[in-house]
Amino acid sequence: MKAPLTRFTYVLVFVVAVSYAFFAFPQGVRAWQDKQREIQEMEKRNDTLARQVERRKEHINRLQNNPAAQELEIRKRLKLLHPEEKLYIMGDPVGPPQPPAAR
């Protein structure tokens, strides 16, 4: 009868010691919660980036398969025109705001 009681006591002391170490030391629950929060943030960021990559792939596919969309993108980004076309710019050019003059 004494052996099972002693074994139970040792197991109980071991569990209590491990529990105390887990909760008391700085690498315990708080660190585990921080890691879980960091993992969730990274998963959200990965999801956002995956959606962004998918949108860009669709955009590239659309440009490769549609000459009209490709021409529109060239006109918008490179500001190119056909030889017989003219572009008139009205008003001030749009640019980054100028910093105030130093006195």
C-alpha positions as CSV (number, residue, x, y, z in Angstrom):
1,M,0.0,0.0,0.0
2,K,2.9,2.3,0.7
3,A,4.4,2.1,-2.8
4,P,1.4,3.4,-4.8
5,L,0.9,6.2,-2.3
6,T,4.6,7.2,-2.6
7,R,4.4,7.1,-6.4
8,F,1.2,9.2,-6.4
9,T,2.9,11.8,-4.1
10,Y,6.0,12.0,-6.4
11,V,3.8,12.5,-9.5
12,L,1.7,15.1,-7.6
13,V,4.8,17.0,-6.5
14,F,6.2,16.9,-10.1
15,V,3.0,18.2,-11.6
16,V,2.8,21.0,-9.1
17,A,6.5,22.0,-9.7
18,V,6.0,22.0,-13.5
19,S,2.8,24.0,-13.2
20,Y,4.5,26.5,-10.9
21,A,7.4,26.8,-13.3
22,F,5.1,27.3,-16.3
23,F,3.1,30.1,-14.7
24,A,5.8,31.8,-12.6
25,F,8.7,32.2,-14.9
26,P,8.7,34.9,-17.7
27,Q,8.9,32.3,-20.4
28,G,5.6,30.9,-19.2
29,V,2.0,31.8,-20.2
30,R,2.7,35.4,-21.1
31,A,5.4,34.4,-23.6
32,W,3.1,31.7,-25.0
33,Q,0.2,34.2,-25.4
34,D,2.6,36.7,-27.1
35,K,3.7,34.0,-29.6
36,Q,0.0,33.1,-30.3
37,R,-0.9,36.7,-30.9
38,E,2.2,37.1,-33.2
39,I,1.2,33.9,-35.1
40,Q,-2.3,35.3,-35.6
41,E,-1.0,38.6,-36.9
42,M,1.3,36.9,-39.3
43,E,-1.4,34.6,-40.6
44,K,-3.6,37.7,-41.3
45,R,-0.7,39.4,-43.0
46,N,-0.1,36.2,-45.1
47,D,-3.8,36.1,-46.1
48,T,-3.6,39.8,-47.1
49,L,-0.5,39.2,-49.1
50,A,-1.9,36.1,-50.8
51,R,-5.0,38.0,-51.9
52,Q,-2.8,40.8,-53.2
53,V,-0.6,38.3,-55.2
54,E,-3.8,36.7,-56.6
55,R,-5.1,40.1,-57.7
56,R,-1.8,40.9,-59.4
57,K,-1.8,37.5,-61.2
58,E,-5.3,38.2,-62.5
59,H,-4.2,41.7,-63.6
60,I,-1.2,40.3,-65.4
61,N,-3.3,37.6,-67.0
62,R,-5.8,40.2,-68.1
63,L,-3.1,42.3,-69.7
64,Q,-1.6,39.3,-71.5
65,N,-4.9,38.2,-73.0
66,N,-6.5,41.6,-73.7
67,P,-4.8,44.0,-76.1
68,A,-7.2,46.8,-75.3
69,A,-6.5,46.5,-71.5
70,Q,-2.8,46.4,-72.3
71,E,-2.9,49.5,-74.4
72,L,-4.9,51.3,-71.7
73,E,-2.3,50.4,-69.1
74,I,0.5,51.6,-71.3
75,R,-1.2,54.9,-71.8
76,K,-1.9,55.3,-68.1
77,R,1.5,54.3,-66.7
78,L,3.9,55.3,-69.5
79,K,1.9,58.2,-70.8
80,L,2.5,57.1,-74.4
81,L,0.3,58.3,-77.3
82,H,-0.1,57.2,-80.9
83,P,1.8,59.3,-83.4
84,E,-1.3,61.1,-84.6
85,E,-2.6,61.9,-81.1
86,K,-2.0,65.1,-79.1
87,L,-2.3,65.5,-75.4
88,Y,-3.2,68.9,-73.9
89,I,-2.6,69.4,-70.2
90,M,-4.8,72.0,-68.5
91,G,-3.9,73.6,-65.2
92,D,-1.1,73.0,-62.8
93,P,0.8,69.7,-63.0
94,V,-0.1,67.3,-60.2
95,G,3.0,66.5,-58.0
96,P,4.1,66.1,-54.5
97,P,3.2,69.1,-52.2
98,Q,6.0,71.6,-51.8
99,P,7.4,72.1,-48.3
100,P,6.9,75.6,-46.9
101,A,9.8,78.0,-47.5
102,A,12.3,78.3,-44.6
103,R,12.6,81.8,-43.1
